[in-house]
Amino acid sequence: MTIGQVIREHPDSIPIFLKNGLSCIGCPMSSMETVEQGALAHGIDLDKMLAELNGGSKKSKGKPKAKAKTKKK
């Protein structure tokens, strides 16, 4: 996806882009440049930013965490 598509469909992603140093939110290139291309051009850790954009760094909201099952002795 282009940066512009992500921003249009998910405006809550703007602070994540800014926090990671991708400040071309209003730049004309955002409509042509993919998230990957933008990260590479600006020396940004793509995997880290994608995890944040996809919610990987957010705490689960009200969902119980899965617990590992242990054998009882």
C-alpha positions as CSV (number, residue, x, y, z in Angstrom):
1,M,0.0,0.0,0.0
2,T,1.1,3.5,-0.5
3,I,1.6,5.8,2.5
4,G,-1.3,7.9,1.3
5,Q,-3.7,4.9,1.1
6,V,-2.7,3.8,4.7
7,I,-3.3,7.4,6.0
8,R,-6.7,7.7,4.2
9,E,-8.0,4.3,5.4
10,H,-6.4,4.5,8.8
11,P,-5.9,8.1,9.9
12,D,-4.9,6.8,13.4
13,S,-1.7,5.6,11.7
14,I,-0.3,9.2,11.3
15,P,1.3,9.4,14.8
16,I,3.0,6.1,14.2
17,F,4.5,7.3,10.9
18,L,5.6,10.5,12.6
19,K,7.0,8.7,15.6
20,N,9.1,6.5,13.4
21,G,10.5,9.5,11.4
22,L,8.4,9.2,8.3
23,S,7.1,12.8,8.3
24,C,6.1,12.9,4.6
25,I,2.4,12.7,5.6
26,G,1.4,15.6,3.4
27,C,4.1,15.1,0.8
28,P,3.0,14.5,-2.8
29,M,5.2,11.4,-2.8
30,S,3.0,9.7,-0.2
31,S,0.5,9.0,-2.9
32,M,3.1,7.2,-5.0
33,E,5.5,5.7,-2.5
34,T,4.7,2.5,-0.6
35,V,5.3,2.1,3.1
36,E,8.3,0.0,2.4
37,Q,9.8,2.5,-0.1
38,G,9.3,5.3,2.4
39,A,11.0,3.3,5.2
40,L,13.9,2.4,3.0
41,A,14.4,6.0,1.8
42,H,14.4,7.3,5.3
43,G,16.4,4.6,7.0
44,I,13.5,3.4,9.1
45,D,13.2,-0.1,10.6
46,L,10.3,-1.4,8.4
47,D,9.5,-4.4,10.5
48,K,9.2,-2.4,13.7
49,M,7.0,0.2,12.0
50,L,4.8,-2.4,10.4
51,A,4.3,-4.1,13.7
52,E,3.2,-0.8,15.2
53,L,0.9,-0.1,12.2
54,N,-0.7,-3.5,12.4
55,G,-1.2,-3.2,16.2
56,G,1.5,-5.6,17.1
57,S,2.9,-3.3,19.7
58,K,-0.4,-2.4,21.3
59,K,-1.7,-4.1,24.4
60,S,-4.7,-6.3,23.9
61,K,-7.9,-4.4,24.8
62,G,-9.9,-6.4,27.3
63,K,-9.0,-9.8,25.8
64,P,-7.6,-12.3,28.1
65,K,-4.1,-13.5,27.2
66,A,-3.7,-17.2,26.4
67,K,-2.1,-19.1,29.2
68,A,0.2,-22.0,28.6
69,K,-1.2,-25.3,29.8
70,T,1.0,-27.1,32.3
71,K,0.8,-30.7,33.3
72,K,-0.2,-31.3,36.9
73,K,2.1,-33.7,38.8
